[in-house]
Structures are given as C-alpha cells and as structure tokens.
Amino acid sequence: MKDQIPQLFQQKYGKPHATSYFAPGRVNLIGEHIDYNGGLVMPCAITAGTWLLLAPNNDGVIRFASANFDQYAEIPLQANYEKRGKEWFNYPLGVINELQNEDWQCSGLDLLYFGDIPIGAGLSSSASIEVLTAYALNDFFQLGLDKLSIVQLCKRVENDFIGLNSGIMDQFAVTFGEQGKAILLNCDTLKHKMIACDLGDYSLAIVNTNKHRELADSKYNERVEECQQALTALRQEININYLCDLNAEKFALHNHLIKDETVLKRATHVVKENDRVQAAAKALNESNLIEFGRLMYASHQSLKDLYEVSGEELNTIVDFCTNYTDVIGARMTGAGFGGCAIAILKKGSEIDFAKQLSEVYFNKIGYHATIYVQEIGNGPKRI
C-alpha cells in the first residue's frame, strides 16, 4: 500500500508531493503503569509506523487526507484552531496549532498520511502521527526544534488540544528511538539511557487482541487514584515524592501503613515493577535474554494479579506463550483491558507460532488475534 501513496497524493491534489517523512510506533518492553508513579519504563520504537507526504499550496488552506480513513478535511488558515469532534486529523491539526502558538505562521499545505500501525492497539498510532507532523514541519520549514522540544510539544497537543491526560513516554519513544536499542526512561525527570537490545536469534512478536479497550480510560484513572492513596498512607512515616522512590526492601518496612488490601496490591506492583525494569536493563547489558524474558513473565503476572489490568484475551496469549518452547518471555503491554501483548520468539518459529496461537485464541475467545513480527527501529526521518 505505501508504494501507492505517491500516486494517491497525485490523484487527490493534482500535483506531486514535495517530500515525504516517516515516524515509527512504539511498544513498551517492560515497566507498566509506573510512569505516573515516578518509575522507569523501557520502550522502543518499532518498524511499523506512519508516513506523511506533503506539498505547500497557495490556496490559503490546510488539507488533510489519509489512506487509512475516509474523512477528508480542508481547513482555512487561521490564527487558532479548535478540536473538531473525534476525527483523526485532530492530531496533526493540534500540532499545527501548537506550532503557531510558538510564533510559526503556517502557510497552505496539502498533507497525505498512511500508517501500518493497527489503530487502537496501544502501539501509539496517535503519538506517531503527532511526532511525524512536528518533525516534518520542523524539517521542511527549518524551524530549529530539537528532539526534546518536539516531544514536549506533542505531549501538549495530546493533553491540551486532544484532551487526554497521558504521559510523555509515547512521544519520547517515537522521537528518540534507535535501531536495536531500548530506552531506559524516567518519565518524571526525562533522564534516559539507550540500552543495547540485541535480540540475536529472537524476534519481537506483537500480538493484537483486537479487543476494543472500552474500560482502559476509567480503570486507568482508578489506578492512578489508588496509587495516590498508597502514597498518602506511606507519607505518614517517610518523605517520598513517588511510590517508585522506594525499592521492594524499603517498601516492605513501611507497607503496613497501607490498610486497604486492594491499594496495597496496587502499590506492591508499582514498587516491584520498577525494580524489574532496573533488573531488565542489567540483563540486557549482560546479553542475558533468558533473564529478560523471565522478568517479562513476572511483569505480566503482577499486572494480572496485583494491578488487575489484564483480561482473558491478554492472559490467553501469555499463557500460550508460557507453554510454547520457542518463546522465552511474554507480557501484556500498554494500559491493558485489550490492546497488545508482546513476546520474544525464536527466529524461524514465526509461522508455526502464529498458526498455533491463532487457533488457541479463536477457540477460547471467539475471534482472531493478529500477529506482527517487528524489529526495534529508528525514530522519525525524512525519506
């Protein structure tokens, strides 16, 4: 499909595109639901992503088209833009609005997008579009933004223009991704290290449950509140800013302060998950993929039993992986209640893995999962 995009641009706009750009999606390898608790996450960019073809126009409008959606928009140039319903083009429109808030004056543009990231699967298709648009306009118009400025601008778009109270991990991973490397990121301070992630004889498999994540937003807010309750209880004895200021050993000395059993479970996951991320970084530095895989399984078990954000679909996938010899690690990734799981799978097993998993999943869930084999890729680029 992507090879046909230049022709589609010509058909839609009656002229060739001026240039094209790409930005990846992302997965979080380990470190789930701890970004808002001052913890460490370990995302990476993937090879699936979003393409943008653009050309300036002299018509005083911005035109948005996509090879993935029917919705087309032609919006007159103006000083400020507002979100328009739930249409996909709000993401690039928000980027243009934010750039104009920083004293850039947009001229007429014809834009055509195409993505091969499954929408709504938790692989950051929205962050990919945001970063792609910001990177492309920054490059094309020589605006002088550095990578971190692009990340922070796109987070403002997500929070202020789109209206989603999300963190910074998605935009950071999409922008800073490097081939063959994971990012060890503190979402609070934005301190980060690039960790070599050589999978060697293994592939990164992404399994989309194809379940609509209708509970994710409400349960996400609920978990945030439960973590805040745990933090308030612990502050009776210790001065901490976040739950992840504690390691498991120190947490054990003070967790008696948390009287609510459910809140204690949430806090236990957070603290131990943060420790797991640090252990995972050590395992990768030592090229110990078996240990890394064990930590992935432990992460999923904790998300299932303590944080309770998994579900039958995700558990079915991870349970299958546990019993499939050529998988050394698997876990849910993202907010949960649907979305995707990831697995570290021995190369050469991809076809058999997909066939067997598809059969097991369909028999238990009643509809199909989708399996993608990905590599750890680079951040945005001009093509």
NORNOR-V995004 format. One record per pair of residues at least 4 apart in sequence whose C-alpha atoms are under 7 Angstrom apart, sorted by the first residue. I is the first residue (numbers start at 1). J is the second residue. D is the distance in whole Angstrom. If there is no record, write none. Layout:
# NORNOR-V995004
I | J | D
I | J | D
This chain:
# NORNOR-V995004
1 | 5 | 7
4 | 8 | 6
5 | 9 | 6
6 | 10 | 6
6 | 17 | 7
7 | 11 | 6
8 | 12 | 6
9 | 13 | 6
9 | 16 | 7
9 | 17 | 7
9 | 112 | 7
10 | 14 | 5
10 | 15 | 5
10 | 16 | 5
17 | 53 | 6
17 | 54 | 5
17 | 55 | 5
18 | 54 | 6
18 | 55 | 5
19 | 53 | 6
19 | 54 | 6
19 | 55 | 7
20 | 52 | 5
20 | 53 | 4
20 | 54 | 6
20 | 382 | 6
20 | 383 | 6
21 | 51 | 6
21 | 52 | 5
21 | 53 | 7
21 | 136 | 6
21 | 381 | 6
21 | 382 | 4
21 | 383 | 5
22 | 50 | 6
22 | 51 | 4
22 | 52 | 6
22 | 132 | 6
22 | 380 | 5
22 | 381 | 5
22 | 382 | 6
22 | 383 | 7
23 | 49 | 6
23 | 50 | 5
23 | 51 | 7
23 | 128 | 6
23 | 131 | 7
23 | 132 | 5
23 | 174 | 7
23 | 379 | 6
23 | 380 | 4
23 | 381 | 7
24 | 45 | 6
24 | 46 | 6
24 | 47 | 6
24 | 48 | 6
24 | 49 | 4
24 | 50 | 6
24 | 128 | 6
24 | 174 | 6
24 | 379 | 6
24 | 380 | 7
25 | 45 | 6
25 | 46 | 6
25 | 48 | 6
25 | 49 | 5
25 | 117 | 7
25 | 123 | 6
25 | 124 | 5
25 | 125 | 6
25 | 128 | 6
25 | 174 | 6
26 | 43 | 7
26 | 44 | 6
26 | 45 | 4
26 | 46 | 5
26 | 123 | 5
26 | 124 | 6
26 | 170 | 7
26 | 173 | 6
26 | 174 | 6
27 | 43 | 6
27 | 44 | 6
27 | 45 | 7
27 | 123 | 6
27 | 333 | 7
28 | 42 | 6
28 | 43 | 4
28 | 44 | 6
28 | 333 | 6
28 | 334 | 7
29 | 42 | 6
29 | 43 | 5
30 | 41 | 6
30 | 42 | 5
30 | 277 | 6
30 | 296 | 7
31 | 40 | 6
31 | 41 | 5
31 | 42 | 6
31 | 273 | 6
31 | 274 | 6
31 | 277 | 6
32 | 334 | 7
34 | 38 | 7
34 | 39 | 5
34 | 40 | 7
34 | 270 | 6
34 | 274 | 7
35 | 39 | 5
35 | 40 | 6
35 | 41 | 7
35 | 187 | 6
37 | 242 | 5
37 | 243 | 6
37 | 244 | 6
38 | 187 | 7
38 | 188 | 6
38 | 242 | 5
38 | 243 | 7
38 | 244 | 5
39 | 186 | 6
39 | 187 | 7
39 | 244 | 5
39 | 274 | 6
40 | 184 | 7
40 | 185 | 5
40 | 186 | 5
40 | 187 | 7
40 | 274 | 6
40 | 277 | 7
41 | 184 | 6
41 | 185 | 5
41 | 186 | 7
41 | 277 | 7
42 | 182 | 6
42 | 183 | 5
42 | 184 | 5
42 | 185 | 6
43 | 173 | 6
43 | 182 | 6
43 | 183 | 6
44 | 173 | 6
44 | 177 | 6
44 | 181 | 7
44 | 182 | 5
44 | 183 | 6
44 | 376 | 6
45 | 173 | 6
45 | 174 | 6
45 | 177 | 5
45 | 178 | 7
45 | 376 | 6
45 | 377 | 5
45 | 378 | 6
45 | 379 | 7
46 | 374 | 6
46 | 375 | 6
46 | 376 | 5
46 | 377 | 5
47 | 374 | 6
47 | 375 | 6
47 | 376 | 6
47 | 377 | 5
48 | 116 | 6
48 | 117 | 6
49 | 115 | 6
49 | 116 | 6
49 | 117 | 6
49 | 128 | 7
50 | 113 | 7
50 | 114 | 6
50 | 115 | 4
50 | 116 | 7
50 | 128 | 6
50 | 129 | 6
51 | 113 | 6
51 | 114 | 5
51 | 115 | 6
52 | 111 | 7
52 | 112 | 6
52 | 113 | 5
52 | 114 | 7
53 | 111 | 6
53 | 112 | 5
53 | 113 | 7
54 | 109 | 7
54 | 110 | 6
54 | 111 | 5
54 | 112 | 6
55 | 109 | 6
55 | 110 | 5
55 | 111 | 7
56 | 108 | 6
56 | 109 | 4
56 | 110 | 6
57 | 108 | 5
57 | 109 | 5
57 | 110 | 7
58 | 108 | 6
59 | 108 | 6
60 | 76 | 6
60 | 77 | 6
60 | 107 | 7
60 | 108 | 5
61 | 74 | 6
61 | 75 | 5
61 | 76 | 4
61 | 77 | 5
61 | 108 | 5
61 | 109 | 7
62 | 74 | 6
62 | 75 | 5
62 | 76 | 6
62 | 77 | 7
62 | 108 | 5
62 | 109 | 5
62 | 110 | 6
63 | 73 | 6
63 | 74 | 4
63 | 75 | 6
63 | 109 | 6
63 | 110 | 5
63 | 111 | 6
64 | 72 | 6
64 | 73 | 5
64 | 74 | 6
64 | 89 | 7
64 | 110 | 7
64 | 111 | 5
64 | 112 | 6
65 | 72 | 5
65 | 73 | 7
65 | 111 | 6
65 | 112 | 5
65 | 113 | 6
66 | 112 | 5
66 | 113 | 5
66 | 114 | 6
67 | 113 | 6
67 | 114 | 5
68 | 114 | 6
68 | 115 | 7
80 | 97 | 6
81 | 97 | 6
83 | 90 | 6
83 | 161 | 6
83 | 162 | 7
84 | 90 | 7
89 | 93 | 6
90 | 94 | 6
91 | 95 | 7
91 | 126 | 7
91 | 129 | 7
91 | 130 | 6
92 | 96 | 6
92 | 129 | 7
92 | 130 | 6
92 | 133 | 6
93 | 97 | 6
94 | 98 | 6
94 | 157 | 6
94 | 161 | 6
95 | 99 | 6
95 | 130 | 6
95 | 133 | 7
95 | 134 | 6
95 | 154 | 7
95 | 157 | 6
96 | 100 | 6
97 | 101 | 6
98 | 102 | 7
98 | 153 | 7
98 | 157 | 7
99 | 103 | 7
99 | 104 | 6
100 | 104 | 5
100 | 105 | 6
100 | 106 | 7
117 | 123 | 7
117 | 125 | 6
119 | 125 | 6
121 | 208 | 6
121 | 339 | 4
121 | 340 | 6
122 | 334 | 6
122 | 339 | 5
122 | 340 | 7
124 | 128 | 6
124 | 170 | 6
125 | 129 | 6
126 | 130 | 6
127 | 131 | 6
127 | 170 | 6
127 | 171 | 5
128 | 132 | 6
128 | 174 | 6
129 | 133 | 6
130 | 134 | 6
130 | 154 | 6
131 | 135 | 6
131 | 150 | 7
131 | 154 | 6
131 | 171 | 7
131 | 175 | 7
132 | 136 | 6
132 | 380 | 6
133 | 137 | 6
134 | 138 | 6
134 | 150 | 6
135 | 139 | 6
136 | 140 | 6
137 | 141 | 6
138 | 142 | 5
138 | 143 | 5
138 | 144 | 7
138 | 145 | 6
139 | 143 | 7
145 | 149 | 6
145 | 150 | 6
146 | 150 | 6
147 | 151 | 6
147 | 175 | 7
148 | 152 | 6
149 | 153 | 6
150 | 154 | 6
151 | 155 | 6
151 | 171 | 5
151 | 172 | 6
151 | 175 | 7
152 | 156 | 6
153 | 157 | 6
154 | 158 | 6
154 | 171 | 7
155 | 159 | 6
155 | 168 | 6
155 | 171 | 7
156 | 160 | 5
157 | 161 | 5
157 | 162 | 6
158 | 162 | 5
158 | 163 | 6
158 | 164 | 6
159 | 163 | 5
159 | 164 | 5
159 | 165 | 5
159 | 166 | 7
168 | 172 | 6
168 | 187 | 7
169 | 173 | 6
169 | 187 | 6
170 | 174 | 6
171 | 175 | 6
172 | 176 | 6
173 | 177 | 5
174 | 379 | 6
175 | 379 | 5
175 | 380 | 6
176 | 379 | 6
177 | 377 | 7
177 | 378 | 5
177 | 379 | 5
178 | 377 | 6
178 | 378 | 4
178 | 379 | 6
179 | 376 | 5
179 | 377 | 4
179 | 378 | 5
180 | 196 | 6
180 | 197 | 5
180 | 198 | 6
180 | 376 | 5
180 | 377 | 7
181 | 194 | 6
181 | 195 | 5
181 | 196 | 5
181 | 197 | 5
181 | 376 | 7
182 | 194 | 6
182 | 195 | 5
182 | 196 | 6
182 | 197 | 6
183 | 192 | 7
183 | 193 | 6
183 | 194 | 5
183 | 195 | 6
184 | 192 | 5
184 | 193 | 5
184 | 194 | 6
184 | 195 | 7
185 | 190 | 6
185 | 191 | 6
185 | 192 | 4
185 | 193 | 7
186 | 190 | 5
186 | 191 | 5
186 | 192 | 6
195 | 281 | 7
195 | 285 | 7
196 | 284 | 7
196 | 285 | 7
197 | 284 | 6
199 | 203 | 7
201 | 346 | 6
201 | 347 | 6
202 | 344 | 6
202 | 345 | 5
202 | 346 | 4
202 | 347 | 5
203 | 344 | 6
203 | 345 | 5
203 | 346 | 6
203 | 347 | 6
203 | 373 | 7
204 | 342 | 7
204 | 343 | 6
204 | 344 | 5
204 | 345 | 6
204 | 373 | 6
204 | 374 | 5
204 | 375 | 6
205 | 342 | 6
205 | 343 | 5
205 | 344 | 6
205 | 345 | 7
205 | 371 | 7
205 | 372 | 6
205 | 373 | 5
205 | 374 | 6
206 | 340 | 7
206 | 341 | 6
206 | 342 | 5
206 | 343 | 7
206 | 371 | 6
206 | 372 | 5
206 | 373 | 6
207 | 340 | 5
207 | 341 | 5
207 | 342 | 6
207 | 369 | 7
207 | 370 | 6
207 | 371 | 5
207 | 372 | 6
208 | 339 | 6
208 | 340 | 4
208 | 341 | 7
208 | 369 | 6
208 | 370 | 5
208 | 371 | 6
209 | 313 | 6
209 | 314 | 7
209 | 338 | 6
209 | 339 | 6
209 | 340 | 6
209 | 369 | 5
209 | 370 | 7
210 | 339 | 7
210 | 369 | 6
211 | 338 | 5
211 | 339 | 7
212 | 338 | 6
213 | 337 | 6
213 | 338 | 5
213 | 339 | 7
215 | 219 | 6
215 | 337 | 6
216 | 220 | 6
216 | 335 | 6
216 | 336 | 6
216 | 337 | 6
217 | 221 | 6
218 | 222 | 6
219 | 223 | 6
220 | 224 | 6
221 | 225 | 6
222 | 226 | 6
223 | 227 | 6
224 | 228 | 6
225 | 229 | 6
226 | 230 | 6
226 | 263 | 6
227 | 231 | 6
227 | 263 | 7
227 | 266 | 7
227 | 267 | 6
228 | 232 | 6
229 | 233 | 6
230 | 234 | 6
230 | 258 | 6
230 | 263 | 6
230 | 264 | 7
230 | 267 | 6
231 | 235 | 6
231 | 242 | 7
231 | 243 | 6
233 | 257 | 6
233 | 258 | 6
234 | 238 | 6
234 | 254 | 7
234 | 257 | 6
234 | 258 | 7
235 | 239 | 6
235 | 240 | 7
240 | 245 | 6
241 | 245 | 7
243 | 271 | 6
244 | 270 | 7
244 | 271 | 5
244 | 274 | 6
246 | 250 | 6
246 | 251 | 6
246 | 271 | 7
247 | 251 | 6
247 | 271 | 6
247 | 275 | 7
248 | 252 | 6
248 | 271 | 6
248 | 272 | 6
249 | 253 | 7
250 | 254 | 7
251 | 255 | 6
258 | 264 | 6
260 | 264 | 6
261 | 265 | 6
262 | 266 | 6
263 | 267 | 6
264 | 268 | 6
265 | 269 | 6
265 | 306 | 5
265 | 307 | 7
266 | 270 | 6
266 | 306 | 6
266 | 307 | 5
267 | 271 | 6
268 | 272 | 6
269 | 273 | 6
269 | 302 | 6
269 | 306 | 6
269 | 307 | 6
270 | 274 | 6
271 | 275 | 7
272 | 276 | 6
273 | 277 | 6
273 | 299 | 6
274 | 278 | 7
275 | 279 | 6
276 | 280 | 6
276 | 295 | 6
277 | 281 | 6
278 | 282 | 6
279 | 283 | 6
280 | 284 | 6
280 | 292 | 5
280 | 295 | 7
281 | 285 | 6
282 | 286 | 6
283 | 287 | 6
283 | 288 | 5
283 | 289 | 7
283 | 291 | 6
283 | 292 | 6
284 | 288 | 6
284 | 289 | 7
284 | 292 | 7
288 | 292 | 6
289 | 293 | 6
290 | 294 | 6
290 | 328 | 6
291 | 295 | 6
292 | 296 | 6
293 | 297 | 6
293 | 328 | 5
293 | 329 | 4
293 | 330 | 7
294 | 298 | 6
294 | 329 | 6
295 | 299 | 6
296 | 300 | 6
296 | 329 | 6
296 | 330 | 6
296 | 331 | 6
297 | 301 | 6
297 | 329 | 6
297 | 330 | 6
297 | 331 | 6
298 | 302 | 6
299 | 303 | 6
299 | 331 | 7
300 | 304 | 6
300 | 331 | 5
300 | 332 | 6
301 | 305 | 6
302 | 306 | 5
302 | 307 | 6
303 | 307 | 5
303 | 308 | 6
303 | 309 | 6
303 | 310 | 6
304 | 308 | 5
304 | 309 | 6
304 | 310 | 5
309 | 336 | 5
309 | 337 | 6
310 | 314 | 6
310 | 315 | 7
310 | 336 | 5
310 | 337 | 5
311 | 315 | 6
311 | 337 | 6
312 | 316 | 6
313 | 317 | 7
313 | 338 | 7
313 | 365 | 7
314 | 318 | 6
314 | 332 | 6
314 | 338 | 7
314 | 341 | 6
315 | 319 | 6
316 | 320 | 6
316 | 361 | 7
317 | 321 | 6
318 | 322 | 6
318 | 330 | 6
318 | 331 | 6
319 | 323 | 7
320 | 324 | 6
320 | 357 | 7
321 | 327 | 6
321 | 330 | 7
326 | 345 | 6
326 | 346 | 5
327 | 343 | 7
327 | 344 | 6
327 | 345 | 5
327 | 346 | 6
328 | 344 | 6
328 | 345 | 7
329 | 343 | 6
329 | 344 | 5
330 | 342 | 5
330 | 343 | 4
330 | 344 | 6
331 | 341 | 5
331 | 342 | 6
331 | 343 | 7
332 | 336 | 7
332 | 340 | 6
332 | 341 | 4
332 | 342 | 6
333 | 340 | 6
333 | 341 | 5
333 | 342 | 7
349 | 353 | 6
350 | 354 | 6
351 | 355 | 6
352 | 356 | 6
353 | 357 | 6
354 | 358 | 6
354 | 371 | 6
355 | 359 | 6
356 | 360 | 6
357 | 361 | 6
358 | 362 | 6
358 | 368 | 6
358 | 369 | 6
359 | 363 | 6
360 | 364 | 6
361 | 365 | 6
361 | 368 | 7
361 | 369 | 7
362 | 366 | 5
362 | 367 | 5
362 | 368 | 5
